Amino acid sequence: MFLFNKKKKENYPYKIGLALSGGGARGFAHVGALQAFEEYGLKPDIIAGTSAGSIVGSFYCDGYSPREIMKIFADMDLHKLVEVTLPRKGFLKYDKFIDFLREHLKAKRIEELQKPMLIAVTDFDHGKSIILDHGDLAVSIAASSSIPIVFSPIEIDGINYVDGGVLRNLPATPLRDKCKVVIGVNVTPLQREKYSHNIVAIAERAYNYLACGNVFPDLALCDILIEHQDVGDYNVFDLKAQQKIASLGYNSAKNVLESLTDEQRKLLNW
C-alpha cells in the first residue's frame, strides 16, 4: 500500500524518515524490515518510534546493525526485563528493562545517538501526545513502552508518561515536515478474534484497539507504507517468537520494495 502526499516542499532537512509503530514483541518485524532496507541500499536519516519502534529505532540509531540487535535480544524473556509489583499503578515495573537498556546502549541521552531519534510518549497527566528528542534515552524508551495498567507509568520531570501508542502508535507526523520521503512500518494489525480472558490479556487487547484506531492520520502522511498483517498471530509479550517475527518483517518489507514503481524509485533516487 502506498500513500503519497500532494503537498511537498522544495527542501527538507532529511531525505528519508522512518516511522516505526508500537506492537510489543511484534516490533521484531522492524528489525527484519531494517535488514531488508539495508540490503536494498536504503538507510533512514532520522527515525521516529513508538514503544517497540522506539526500542528498535534507538538501537539502530545507536549504531547497531539489525543482526546485532537480534543478537542482543536473543536470550531475552519477559522475566528478565520486568518485575511484578503491588498493583497500585500497574502490575509490572520497568526497572530491570531500564537497566538492560543502559547496559547495552552506548548513548545515554537521545541527543547523543549517531542518528536523530524521535520517541513518542503519552503525557498521561494532561492527555497529550509528546515527541521526545532529548533527555535520558533509557527512561524515554521505557516511558514510550509502558502499556497502561500492565506497567506503571514512568515519571519524567514530575509528569507521568505511558505508552506512546495510546495516542500516536505510528509517529509519521513529526517526520512529515522534516523529510522528503516518509516510510511507515506498522506492526499492529487488527486483532485476532480469540484471546485469553485474564486481566493482562484484556489490557493488552484494549491497548491494541487504541493503537489500531489512532494510526489513520499518520498512515495518510506516509509516502511508502509497510504493514505486517501476519504478525497479528503473535501477542505483544511473545518474545520467544522473535526470529519468526523478524522473518515476517523482512519478507513484508522486501515485497514492498520490490513492488516500487518507477515514480516511487525516483522519489528515493534509486
Contacts in CASP RR format, 6 or more apart in sequence:
PFRMAT RR
TARGET T0000
AUTHOR 0000-0000-0000
METHOD contacts of the structure
MODEL  1
MFLFNKKKKENYPYKIGLALSGGGARGFAHVGALQAFEEYGLKPDIIAGT
SAGSIVGSFYCDGYSPREIMKIFADMDLHKLVEVTLPRKGFLKYDKFIDF
LREHLKAKRIEELQKPMLIAVTDFDHGKSIILDHGDLAVSIAASSSIPIV
FSPIEIDGINYVDGGVLRNLPATPLRDKCKVVIGVNVTPLQREKYSHNIV
AIAERAYNYLACGNVFPDLALCDILIEHQDVGDYNVFDLKAQQKIASLGY
NSAKNVLESLTDEQRKLLNW
1 225 0 8 1.000
1 227 0 8 1.000
2 223 0 8 1.000
2 224 0 8 1.000
2 225 0 8 1.000
2 264 0 8 1.000
3 219 0 8 1.000
3 220 0 8 1.000
3 221 0 8 1.000
3 222 0 8 1.000
3 223 0 8 1.000
3 225 0 8 1.000
4 223 0 8 1.000
5 176 0 8 1.000
5 221 0 8 1.000
5 223 0 8 1.000
8 180 0 8 1.000
9 177 0 8 1.000
12 177 0 8 1.000
12 178 0 8 1.000
12 179 0 8 1.000
12 180 0 8 1.000
13 178 0 8 1.000
13 179 0 8 1.000
14 45 0 8 1.000
14 46 0 8 1.000
14 116 0 8 1.000
14 178 0 8 1.000
14 179 0 8 1.000
14 180 0 8 1.000
15 45 0 8 1.000
15 179 0 8 1.000
15 180 0 8 1.000
15 181 0 8 1.000
15 269 0 8 1.000
16 42 0 8 1.000
16 43 0 8 1.000
16 44 0 8 1.000
16 45 0 8 1.000
16 46 0 8 1.000
16 179 0 8 1.000
16 180 0 8 1.000
16 181 0 8 1.000
16 183 0 8 1.000
16 268 0 8 1.000
17 44 0 8 1.000
17 45 0 8 1.000
17 46 0 8 1.000
17 47 0 8 1.000
17 48 0 8 1.000
17 175 0 8 1.000
17 178 0 8 1.000
17 179 0 8 1.000
17 181 0 8 1.000
17 182 0 8 1.000
17 183 0 8 1.000
18 37 0 8 1.000
18 44 0 8 1.000
18 46 0 8 1.000
18 47 0 8 1.000
18 48 0 8 1.000
18 57 0 8 1.000
18 175 0 8 1.000
18 182 0 8 1.000
18 183 0 8 1.000
18 184 0 8 1.000
18 185 0 8 1.000
19 47 0 8 1.000
19 48 0 8 1.000
19 49 0 8 1.000
19 170 0 8 1.000
19 171 0 8 1.000
19 172 0 8 1.000
19 175 0 8 1.000
19 182 0 8 1.000
19 183 0 8 1.000
19 184 0 8 1.000
19 185 0 8 1.000
19 218 0 8 1.000
19 222 0 8 1.000
20 27 0 8 1.000
20 30 0 8 1.000
20 47 0 8 1.000
20 48 0 8 1.000
20 49 0 8 1.000
20 50 0 8 1.000
20 52 0 8 1.000
20 53 0 8 1.000
20 54 0 8 1.000
20 56 0 8 1.000
20 57 0 8 1.000
20 171 0 8 1.000
20 184 0 8 1.000
20 185 0 8 1.000
20 187 0 8 1.000
21 49 0 8 1.000
21 50 0 8 1.000
21 51 0 8 1.000
21 52 0 8 1.000
21 53 0 8 1.000
21 169 0 8 1.000
21 170 0 8 1.000
21 184 0 8 1.000
21 185 0 8 1.000
21 186 0 8 1.000
21 187 0 8 1.000
21 188 0 8 1.000
21 211 0 8 1.000
21 215 0 8 1.000
22 49 0 8 1.000
22 50 0 8 1.000
22 51 0 8 1.000
22 52 0 8 1.000
22 53 0 8 1.000
22 54 0 8 1.000
22 164 0 8 1.000
22 165 0 8 1.000
22 169 0 8 1.000
22 170 0 8 1.000
22 187 0 8 1.000
22 188 0 8 1.000
22 211 0 8 1.000
23 51 0 8 1.000
23 52 0 8 1.000
23 53 0 8 1.000
23 169 0 8 1.000
23 187 0 8 1.000
23 188 0 8 1.000
23 208 0 8 1.000
23 211 0 8 1.000
23 236 0 8 1.000
24 51 0 8 1.000
24 52 0 8 1.000
24 145 0 8 1.000
24 187 0 8 1.000
24 236 0 8 1.000
24 237 0 8 1.000
25 52 0 8 1.000
25 234 0 8 1.000
25 235 0 8 1.000
25 236 0 8 1.000
25 237 0 8 1.000
25 238 0 8 1.000
25 239 0 8 1.000
25 241 0 8 1.000
25 242 0 8 1.000
25 245 0 8 1.000
26 52 0 8 1.000
26 187 0 8 1.000
26 188 0 8 1.000
26 228 0 8 1.000
26 231 0 8 1.000
26 232 0 8 1.000
26 234 0 8 1.000
26 236 0 8 1.000
26 238 0 8 1.000
26 245 0 8 1.000
27 52 0 8 1.000
27 53 0 8 1.000
27 55 0 8 1.000
27 56 0 8 1.000
27 187 0 8 1.000
27 231 0 8 1.000
27 245 0 8 1.000
28 52 0 8 1.000
28 56 0 8 1.000
28 70 0 8 1.000
28 73 0 8 1.000
28 241 0 8 1.000
28 242 0 8 1.000
28 243 0 8 1.000
28 245 0 8 1.000
28 246 0 8 1.000
28 249 0 8 1.000
29 185 0 8 1.000
29 187 0 8 1.000
29 228 0 8 1.000
29 231 0 8 1.000
29 245 0 8 1.000
29 246 0 8 1.000
29 248 0 8 1.000
29 249 0 8 1.000
29 252 0 8 1.000
30 52 0 8 1.000
30 53 0 8 1.000
30 56 0 8 1.000
30 57 0 8 1.000
30 185 0 8 1.000
30 187 0 8 1.000
30 249 0 8 1.000
31 56 0 8 1.000
31 66 0 8 1.000
31 69 0 8 1.000
31 70 0 8 1.000
31 246 0 8 1.000
31 249 0 8 1.000
32 66 0 8 1.000
32 246 0 8 1.000
32 247 0 8 1.000
32 249 0 8 1.000
32 250 0 8 1.000
32 253 0 8 1.000
33 185 0 8 1.000
33 226 0 8 1.000
33 249 0 8 1.000
33 250 0 8 1.000
33 252 0 8 1.000
33 253 0 8 1.000
34 56 0 8 1.000
34 60 0 8 1.000
34 66 0 8 1.000
34 69 0 8 1.000
35 66 0 8 1.000
35 67 0 8 1.000
35 246 0 8 1.000
35 250 0 8 1.000
36 249 0 8 1.000
36 250 0 8 1.000
36 253 0 8 1.000
36 254 0 8 1.000
36 257 0 8 1.000
37 43 0 8 1.000
37 44 0 8 1.000
37 253 0 8 1.000
37 257 0 8 1.000
38 65 0 8 1.000
38 66 0 8 1.000
39 254 0 8 1.000
40 254 0 8 1.000
40 257 0 8 1.000
42 183 0 8 1.000
42 257 0 8 1.000
42 268 0 8 1.000
44 115 0 8 1.000
44 183 0 8 1.000
45 115 0 8 1.000
45 116 0 8 1.000
45 179 0 8 1.000
46 115 0 8 1.000
46 116 0 8 1.000
46 117 0 8 1.000
46 118 0 8 1.000
46 175 0 8 1.000
46 178 0 8 1.000
46 179 0 8 1.000
47 57 0 8 1.000
47 60 0 8 1.000
47 61 0 8 1.000
47 115 0 8 1.000
47 116 0 8 1.000
47 117 0 8 1.000
47 118 0 8 1.000
48 117 0 8 1.000
48 118 0 8 1.000
48 119 0 8 1.000
48 120 0 8 1.000
48 131 0 8 1.000
48 171 0 8 1.000
48 172 0 8 1.000
48 174 0 8 1.000
48 175 0 8 1.000
49 57 0 8 1.000
49 117 0 8 1.000
49 118 0 8 1.000
49 119 0 8 1.000
49 120 0 8 1.000
49 144 0 8 1.000
49 171 0 8 1.000
50 119 0 8 1.000
50 120 0 8 1.000
50 144 0 8 1.000
50 163 0 8 1.000
50 164 0 8 1.000
50 165 0 8 1.000
50 168 0 8 1.000
50 169 0 8 1.000
50 170 0 8 1.000
50 171 0 8 1.000
51 120 0 8 1.000
51 144 0 8 1.000
51 145 0 8 1.000
51 147 0 8 1.000
51 163 0 8 1.000
51 164 0 8 1.000
51 165 0 8 1.000
51 169 0 8 1.000
52 145 0 8 1.000
52 187 0 8 1.000
54 117 0 8 1.000
54 119 0 8 1.000
54 120 0 8 1.000
54 140 0 8 1.000
54 141 0 8 1.000
54 144 0 8 1.000
54 145 0 8 1.000
55 101 0 8 1.000
55 141 0 8 1.000
55 145 0 8 1.000
56 69 0 8 1.000
57 117 0 8 1.000
58 105 0 8 1.000
58 107 0 8 1.000
58 110 0 8 1.000
58 113 0 8 1.000
58 117 0 8 1.000
58 119 0 8 1.000
58 137 0 8 1.000
58 141 0 8 1.000
59 68 0 8 1.000
59 69 0 8 1.000
59 72 0 8 1.000
59 104 0 8 1.000
59 105 0 8 1.000
60 66 0 8 1.000
60 69 0 8 1.000
60 115 0 8 1.000
61 113 0 8 1.000
61 114 0 8 1.000
61 115 0 8 1.000
61 116 0 8 1.000
61 117 0 8 1.000
62 105 0 8 1.000
62 106 0 8 1.000
62 107 0 8 1.000
62 113 0 8 1.000
62 114 0 8 1.000
63 106 0 8 1.000
63 114 0 8 1.000
63 115 0 8 1.000
64 72 0 8 1.000
70 242 0 8 1.000
70 243 0 8 1.000
70 246 0 8 1.000
72 104 0 8 1.000
73 239 0 8 1.000
73 242 0 8 1.000
74 242 0 8 1.000
76 100 0 8 1.000
76 239 0 8 1.000
77 239 0 8 1.000
77 240 0 8 1.000
78 237 0 8 1.000
78 239 0 8 1.000
80 96 0 8 1.000
80 100 0 8 1.000
81 94 0 8 1.000
81 96 0 8 1.000
81 97 0 8 1.000
81 100 0 8 1.000
82 92 0 8 1.000
82 93 0 8 1.000
82 94 0 8 1.000
82 96 0 8 1.000
82 97 0 8 1.000
82 151 0 8 1.000
83 92 0 8 1.000
83 93 0 8 1.000
83 95 0 8 1.000
83 96 0 8 1.000
84 91 0 8 1.000
84 92 0 8 1.000
85 91 0 8 1.000
85 92 0 8 1.000
85 93 0 8 1.000
85 152 0 8 1.000
88 152 0 8 1.000
89 152 0 8 1.000
89 153 0 8 1.000
90 149 0 8 1.000
90 150 0 8 1.000
90 151 0 8 1.000
90 152 0 8 1.000
91 149 0 8 1.000
91 150 0 8 1.000
91 151 0 8 1.000
91 199 0 8 1.000
91 200 0 8 1.000
92 150 0 8 1.000
92 151 0 8 1.000
92 152 0 8 1.000
93 151 0 8 1.000
93 152 0 8 1.000
94 142 0 8 1.000
94 145 0 8 1.000
94 146 0 8 1.000
94 151 0 8 1.000
94 152 0 8 1.000
94 154 0 8 1.000
97 142 0 8 1.000
97 145 0 8 1.000
98 138 0 8 1.000
98 139 0 8 1.000
98 142 0 8 1.000
101 137 0 8 1.000
101 138 0 8 1.000
101 141 0 8 1.000
101 142 0 8 1.000
102 108 0 8 1.000
102 138 0 8 1.000
105 137 0 8 1.000
105 138 0 8 1.000
107 113 0 8 1.000
107 114 0 8 1.000
107 137 0 8 1.000
108 136 0 8 1.000
108 137 0 8 1.000
108 138 0 8 1.000
109 134 0 8 1.000
109 135 0 8 1.000
109 136 0 8 1.000
109 137 0 8 1.000
110 117 0 8 1.000
110 119 0 8 1.000
110 132 0 8 1.000
110 133 0 8 1.000
110 134 0 8 1.000
110 135 0 8 1.000
110 136 0 8 1.000
110 137 0 8 1.000
110 140 0 8 1.000
111 133 0 8 1.000
111 134 0 8 1.000
111 135 0 8 1.000
112 137 0 8 1.000
113 137 0 8 1.000
116 133 0 8 1.000
117 133 0 8 1.000
118 131 0 8 1.000
118 132 0 8 1.000
118 133 0 8 1.000
118 171 0 8 1.000
118 174 0 8 1.000
118 175 0 8 1.000
119 131 0 8 1.000
119 132 0 8 1.000
119 133 0 8 1.000
119 140 0 8 1.000
119 141 0 8 1.000
119 143 0 8 1.000
119 144 0 8 1.000
120 129 0 8 1.000
120 130 0 8 1.000
120 131 0 8 1.000
120 132 0 8 1.000
120 144 0 8 1.000
120 164 0 8 1.000
120 165 0 8 1.000
120 168 0 8 1.000
120 171 0 8 1.000
120 174 0 8 1.000
121 129 0 8 1.000
121 130 0 8 1.000
121 131 0 8 1.000
121 132 0 8 1.000
121 140 0 8 1.000
121 143 0 8 1.000
121 144 0 8 1.000
121 161 0 8 1.000
121 162 0 8 1.000
121 163 0 8 1.000
121 164 0 8 1.000
122 128 0 8 1.000
122 129 0 8 1.000
122 130 0 8 1.000
122 161 0 8 1.000
122 162 0 8 1.000
122 163 0 8 1.000
122 164 0 8 1.000
122 165 0 8 1.000
122 166 0 8 1.000
122 167 0 8 1.000
122 168 0 8 1.000
123 129 0 8 1.000
123 130 0 8 1.000
123 159 0 8 1.000
123 160 0 8 1.000
123 161 0 8 1.000
124 148 0 8 1.000
124 153 0 8 1.000
124 159 0 8 1.000
124 160 0 8 1.000
124 161 0 8 1.000
124 162 0 8 1.000
125 159 0 8 1.000
125 160 0 8 1.000
126 159 0 8 1.000
127 167 0 8 1.000
128 167 0 8 1.000
129 164 0 8 1.000
129 167 0 8 1.000
129 168 0 8 1.000
130 161 0 8 1.000
131 171 0 8 1.000
131 174 0 8 1.000
132 140 0 8 1.000
132 143 0 8 1.000
132 144 0 8 1.000
136 156 0 8 1.000
139 154 0 8 1.000
139 156 0 8 1.000
140 156 0 8 1.000
142 154 0 8 1.000
143 153 0 8 1.000
143 154 0 8 1.000
143 156 0 8 1.000
143 161 0 8 1.000
143 162 0 8 1.000
144 161 0 8 1.000
144 163 0 8 1.000
144 164 0 8 1.000
145 151 0 8 1.000
145 163 0 8 1.000
146 152 0 8 1.000
146 153 0 8 1.000
146 154 0 8 1.000
146 161 0 8 1.000
146 162 0 8 1.000
146 163 0 8 1.000
147 162 0 8 1.000
147 163 0 8 1.000
147 203 0 8 1.000
147 204 0 8 1.000
147 207 0 8 1.000
147 236 0 8 1.000
148 162 0 8 1.000
148 163 0 8 1.000
148 166 0 8 1.000
148 203 0 8 1.000
148 207 0 8 1.000
149 199 0 8 1.000
149 203 0 8 1.000
150 200 0 8 1.000
150 203 0 8 1.000
150 204 0 8 1.000
150 207 0 8 1.000
151 162 0 8 1.000
151 163 0 8 1.000
153 160 0 8 1.000
153 161 0 8 1.000
153 162 0 8 1.000
154 160 0 8 1.000
154 161 0 8 1.000
154 162 0 8 1.000
155 161 0 8 1.000
163 207 0 8 1.000
165 207 0 8 1.000
165 210 0 8 1.000
165 211 0 8 1.000
165 214 0 8 1.000
166 207 0 8 1.000
166 210 0 8 1.000
166 211 0 8 1.000
166 214 0 8 1.000
167 214 0 8 1.000
168 214 0 8 1.000
168 218 0 8 1.000
169 186 0 8 1.000
169 188 0 8 1.000
169 210 0 8 1.000
169 211 0 8 1.000
169 212 0 8 1.000
169 213 0 8 1.000
169 214 0 8 1.000
169 215 0 8 1.000
169 218 0 8 1.000
170 184 0 8 1.000
170 186 0 8 1.000
170 215 0 8 1.000
170 218 0 8 1.000
170 219 0 8 1.000
170 222 0 8 1.000
171 218 0 8 1.000
172 182 0 8 1.000
172 184 0 8 1.000
172 218 0 8 1.000
172 219 0 8 1.000
172 221 0 8 1.000
172 222 0 8 1.000
173 217 0 8 1.000
173 218 0 8 1.000
173 221 0 8 1.000
175 182 0 8 1.000
175 221 0 8 1.000
176 182 0 8 1.000
176 221 0 8 1.000
180 267 0 8 1.000
181 223 0 8 1.000
181 224 0 8 1.000
181 267 0 8 1.000
181 268 0 8 1.000
182 221 0 8 1.000
182 222 0 8 1.000
182 223 0 8 1.000
182 224 0 8 1.000
183 222 0 8 1.000
183 223 0 8 1.000
183 224 0 8 1.000
183 225 0 8 1.000
183 226 0 8 1.000
184 219 0 8 1.000
184 222 0 8 1.000
184 224 0 8 1.000
184 225 0 8 1.000
184 226 0 8 1.000
185 226 0 8 1.000
185 227 0 8 1.000
185 228 0 8 1.000
185 253 0 8 1.000
186 215 0 8 1.000
186 219 0 8 1.000
186 225 0 8 1.000
186 226 0 8 1.000
186 227 0 8 1.000
186 228 0 8 1.000
187 228 0 8 1.000
187 231 0 8 1.000
187 249 0 8 1.000
188 208 0 8 1.000
188 211 0 8 1.000
188 212 0 8 1.000
188 215 0 8 1.000
189 212 0 8 1.000
189 227 0 8 1.000
189 228 0 8 1.000
189 229 0 8 1.000
189 231 0 8 1.000
189 232 0 8 1.000
190 212 0 8 1.000
191 205 0 8 1.000
191 208 0 8 1.000
191 209 0 8 1.000
191 212 0 8 1.000
191 232 0 8 1.000
192 232 0 8 1.000
192 233 0 8 1.000
195 201 0 8 1.000
195 202 0 8 1.000
195 205 0 8 1.000
201 235 0 8 1.000
204 235 0 8 1.000
204 236 0 8 1.000
204 237 0 8 1.000
207 236 0 8 1.000
208 236 0 8 1.000
219 225 0 8 1.000
223 264 0 8 1.000
223 267 0 8 1.000
224 256 0 8 1.000
224 260 0 8 1.000
224 264 0 8 1.000
225 256 0 8 1.000
226 249 0 8 1.000
226 252 0 8 1.000
226 253 0 8 1.000
226 256 0 8 1.000
227 252 0 8 1.000
228 248 0 8 1.000
228 249 0 8 1.000
228 252 0 8 1.000
230 248 0 8 1.000
230 252 0 8 1.000
231 245 0 8 1.000
231 248 0 8 1.000
231 249 0 8 1.000
234 241 0 8 1.000
234 244 0 8 1.000
234 245 0 8 1.000
238 245 0 8 1.000
260 268 0 8 1.000
260 270 0 8 1.000
END
